[in-house]
C-alpha cells in the first residue's frame, strides 16, 4: 500500500514532502548502486579479468553515492520558508 500524504502535494512549497522525495530518490540510487555493482562483481568473479575496471567503477559510483548522501542528510535545508509558516 503506497504512503498517503495528508494534504495536496506541493514539493516546491512543502518542506516535509521535499525531504521525503529526496530520501526516496536516495534509496532508489542505493538500490541502483547495489544492482549494478553486484552484477559487475558477479561477472568479474565468474570470468576473472573480464572487467578490469570493476574497482574503478565501484569506487566512482560509491563516491557519487556518498556525495548524494551528504547532500540529502547534511546539506539540504528543509526548514519552512517565512511564507509557509502561516499555512
N, C-alpha and C positions, 0 to 999 in steps of 0.2 A: 504494500500500500504506500503510495507516494506521500511525502510530507505535505501538510497543508499549511498555508500561510494565513494568519488570522485577518489580514486586510488585503486590499488591492495592491499587487506588487508594483513597485516603482523603484528600480535599482538606483536610479540617479539621485533620488531624494530619500532613500530608506537605508540608513547605515547597517542595521542588522541583516537586511536582505543582501546587501552588497558583501558583507562579511561571510554570510552563508554561501553565496555564489563563489567567492574567491576560494573558500575552503573546499567546496565540491570540485572546483576546477583543479585545485592542487591534488586532490585524491585521484582524479582521472589521470593526471600526469604521473602520479606514483604508479598507478596500475599500468600505464603505457610503458614506463621505465622498466617495471618488473617483467612485463611480457616480452619486450624487445630484448632485454639483456638475458633472460632465461633462454630465449631462442638462440641468441648468439653463442652463449656458452654451451648449450646443448650440442650445437653443430660443431663447435670447436673441440668438444670432448669426444664426439663420435669420430671426427676426422681431424686429428691434431695437425695444426699448422695450416688448416684451410682458411682461417680468419686471423691473420697475423695482427690486424688492427683491433682485435677484440678488447684489449685493455684500454687502448686509446678511446674507443667509442664508449666504453663503460664509464671511464673516469670523466670524459667530457659531458656525457649525459648526467652523471651524478653531480657535477659542478653546476650545471644548469638547474637541476632539480633543487640543489641546496640554495641557490640564489633565489629561486621561486619561493622556497620555504621561508627564507629570511624576509622576503617582501611581505608574504601573507601573514606571518606570525609576529613580525617585529616592526616593520616599517609602515605598513598600510594604516591609515588613520580612519577609523570607523566612528569617530565621535559625531554626534548630530551637529548640523550647522545651526546658526542662530535662527534662521527662518523656520527650521524644523521643530524647534523646541515647543512651540505653542500647539502643535498638532496632536 
